[in-house]
Amino acid sequence: MSVDARLDVNVALNRPSYQVSTFILGGIYYYPNYANDGNHGTYLQTAPCAHTLVSTNPWWAVDLGVALYVAGVKFTNRDSSST
């Protein structure tokens, strides 16, 4: 498989992902795959996002399936407001 590095492609989209632990709030599980499911919502209650338990060394990982040169990584922090 070859991906042209000049393309702005989300190679992590819907790939298997993992995190150190899974936060649960009100029966809602915040699984690691919510971080790369294509949903750009950031509010915790209305748009599920990945969330871990409090940890000294938290981590999240994605399996891209192949070795790739990654030119950049974009993270979005969740919004804790109620808007």
KAKA-V793730 format. One record per helix or strand of 2 or more residues. SS is the DSSP state (alpha for helix, beta for strand). FROM is the first residue (numbers start at 1). LEN is the number of residues. Records with the same first field share a line. If there is no record, write none. Layout:
# KAKA-V793730
SS->FROM-LEN + FROM-LEN
This chain:
# KAKA-V793730
beta->17-3 + 24-2 + 28-2 + 60-3
alpha->32-5
